[in-house]
Amino acid sequence: MGGSYLIAGRNVPTHYLAITTLATFGLGIFAVSRRAKSKKPTTPPINASSSDEEAFIKEFIKHAEEQDKNKEHH
């Protein structure tokens, strides 16, 4: 078959090293992509001068998000 390397006093075939390298690289990519998808976008804090203004802003944002969802489906 192929050659081998002496690692920590043991002979390790080259195809084991190749498989280990590819698996480690693949798992690294997978972990990074999972972390990127799990972050949800956060909304900035609402700095309203009164509770009525804050309620109006929240209702406006809710209405705008509903309109965006309706546009995506059509």
CYANA upper distance limits for C-alpha pairs under 8 A (distance plus 0.5 A):
  2 GLY  CA     13 PRO  CA      7.65
  2 GLY  CA     14 THR  CA      7.30
  2 GLY  CA     15 HIS  CA      8.45
  3 GLY  CA     13 PRO  CA      6.75
  3 GLY  CA     14 THR  CA      6.66
  4 SER  CA     11 ASN  CA      6.48
  4 SER  CA     12 VAL  CA      5.81
  4 SER  CA     13 PRO  CA      4.70
  4 SER  CA     14 THR  CA      5.77
  5 TYR  CA     10 ARG  CA      8.49
  5 TYR  CA     11 ASN  CA      6.04
  5 TYR  CA     12 VAL  CA      5.78
  5 TYR  CA     13 PRO  CA      6.96
  5 TYR  CA     14 THR  CA      7.46
  6 LEU  CA     10 ARG  CA      5.86
  6 LEU  CA     11 ASN  CA      5.09
  6 LEU  CA     12 VAL  CA      6.72
  7 ILE  CA     11 ASN  CA      6.83
  7 ILE  CA     12 VAL  CA      7.09
 12 VAL  CA     16 TYR  CA      7.31
 12 VAL  CA     17 LEU  CA      7.90
 13 PRO  CA     17 LEU  CA      7.39
 14 THR  CA     18 ALA  CA      6.82
 15 HIS  CA     19 ILE  CA      6.61
 16 TYR  CA     20 THR  CA      6.57
 17 LEU  CA     21 THR  CA      6.58
 18 ALA  CA     22 LEU  CA      6.72
 19 ILE  CA     23 ALA  CA      6.56
 20 THR  CA     24 THR  CA      6.55
 21 THR  CA     25 PHE  CA      6.67
 22 LEU  CA     26 GLY  CA      6.54
 23 ALA  CA     27 LEU  CA      6.58
 24 THR  CA     28 GLY  CA      6.65
 25 PHE  CA     29 ILE  CA      6.85
 26 GLY  CA     30 PHE  CA      6.67
 27 LEU  CA     31 ALA  CA      6.56
 28 GLY  CA     32 VAL  CA      6.76
 29 ILE  CA     33 SER  CA      6.66
 30 PHE  CA     34 ARG  CA      6.65
 31 ALA  CA     35 ARG  CA      6.77
 32 VAL  CA     36 ALA  CA      6.78
 33 SER  CA     37 LYS  CA      6.81
 34 ARG  CA     38 SER  CA      6.72
 35 ARG  CA     39 LYS  CA      7.35
 46 ILE  CA     54 GLU  CA      7.39
 46 ILE  CA     57 ILE  CA      8.46
 47 ASN  CA     54 GLU  CA      8.22
 48 ALA  CA     53 GLU  CA      6.30
 48 ALA  CA     54 GLU  CA      5.76
 49 SER  CA     53 GLU  CA      7.25
 49 SER  CA     54 GLU  CA      8.20
 50 SER  CA     54 GLU  CA      6.91
 51 SER  CA     55 ALA  CA      6.62
 52 ASP  CA     56 PHE  CA      6.68
 53 GLU  CA     57 ILE  CA      6.72
 54 GLU  CA     58 LYS  CA      6.70
 55 ALA  CA     59 GLU  CA      6.61
 56 PHE  CA     60 PHE  CA      6.57
 57 ILE  CA     61 ILE  CA      6.68
 58 LYS  CA     62 LYS  CA      6.64
 59 GLU  CA     63 HIS  CA      6.63
 60 PHE  CA     64 ALA  CA      6.66
 61 ILE  CA     65 GLU  CA      6.65
 62 LYS  CA     66 GLU  CA      6.80
 63 HIS  CA     67 GLN  CA      6.84
 64 ALA  CA     68 ASP  CA      6.83
 65 GLU  CA     69 LYS  CA      6.77
 66 GLU  CA     70 ASN  CA      6.77
 67 GLN  CA     71 LYS  CA      6.76
 68 ASP  CA     72 GLU  CA      6.82
 69 LYS  CA     73 HIS  CA      7.01
 70 ASN  CA     74 HIS  CA      7.03
